[in-house]
Amino acid sequence: MPLTDADLVARVLVDDDHHAFAELVRHHQSAIRGLLRQLTRSDLALADDLAQVTFLRAYKHLPSYRGGANFSTCTYRIAYHCFRAAARKRTELVGADEALLAV
């Protein structure tokens, strides 16, 4: 019987089991990449970069995961926040470029 996300999270937290986290990534990476590809309007490179950042942040913040929501729900939320942060940076860069052109 396959392990649940809760089982895998517990293994990561208790045993620092990197293989368990890799399994979590395998379970969810396709859905996260799909979401990010939609948000980035099919910018595959950006979507893949954001997916990587998403899972790095998920791993970093796993000790604060309370289990009240599904791991997938938390990961979607992280992915969306990563996208928004990237969009803000890109908007700031575009604004800076336009300011330079106006001079």
C-alpha positions in Angstrom: 0.0 0.0 0.0 1.5 3.4 -1.0 2.3 5.9 1.7 0.0 8.9 2.1 1.3 12.5 2.0 0.9 12.7 5.8 3.1 9.6 6.2 5.7 11.0 3.9 5.7 14.4 5.6 6.1 12.6 9.0 9.1 10.7 7.7 10.7 13.9 6.5 10.1 15.7 9.8 11.0 12.8 12.1 13.8 11.1 10.2 14.9 13.9 7.8 14.1 11.4 5.1 15.1 13.1 1.8 13.7 10.1 -0.2 10.3 10.7 1.4 10.4 14.4 0.3 11.4 13.3 -3.2 8.3 11.1 -3.3 6.2 14.0 -2.3 7.7 16.0 -5.2 7.0 13.2 -7.6 3.4 13.0 -6.4 2.7 16.7 -6.9 5.2 18.1 -9.4 3.1 17.5 -12.5 0.1 19.4 -11.0 2.2 22.2 -9.7 4.0 22.6 -13.0 0.6 22.6 -14.8 -0.7 25.3 -12.6 2.4 27.4 -13.1 2.4 26.9 -16.8 -1.2 28.3 -16.9 -0.2 31.2 -14.7 2.9 32.0 -16.8 0.9 31.7 -20.1 3.0 28.6 -21.1 6.4 30.1 -20.3 7.8 26.7 -19.7 11.2 27.8 -18.4 9.7 30.2 -15.9 7.1 27.7 -14.8 9.8 25.1 -14.2 11.9 27.5 -12.3 9.0 28.5 -10.1 8.1 24.9 -9.5 11.6 24.3 -8.2 11.4 27.3 -6.0 7.9 26.1 -4.8 9.3 22.7 -3.6 12.4 24.3 -2.0 10.1 26.6 0.0 7.8 23.7 0.8 10.8 21.7 2.2 12.1 24.7 4.1 8.8 25.4 5.8 7.7 21.8 6.3 8.4 22.0 10.1 5.6 24.6 10.3 3.1 22.4 8.3 0.3 21.5 10.7 -1.5 19.0 8.6 -4.8 20.9 8.8 -4.9 21.1 5.0 -3.7 18.7 2.4 0.0 18.9 1.5 -1.2 19.5 -2.1 -3.3 22.5 -1.0 -0.3 24.1 0.8 1.9 23.4 -2.2 -0.5 25.1 -4.6 -0.6 28.1 -2.3 3.2 28.3 -2.2 3.3 28.0 -6.0 0.8 30.8 -6.4 2.8 33.0 -4.0 6.0 32.2 -6.0 4.3 33.2 -9.2 3.0 36.5 -7.7 6.5 37.4 -6.4 8.0 36.7 -9.8 5.3 38.8 -11.5 6.0 41.7 -9.1 9.7 41.5 -9.9 9.1 41.4 -13.6 6.7 44.4 -13.3 9.3 46.3 -11.4 11.9 45.5 -14.1 9.6 46.6 -16.8 8.9 49.8 -15.0 12.6 50.5 -14.5 13.3 49.9 -18.2 10.5 52.3 -19.2 11.9 54.9 -16.8 15.4 54.6 -18.4 13.9 55.0 -21.9 12.1 58.2 -20.8 15.3 59.9 -19.8 
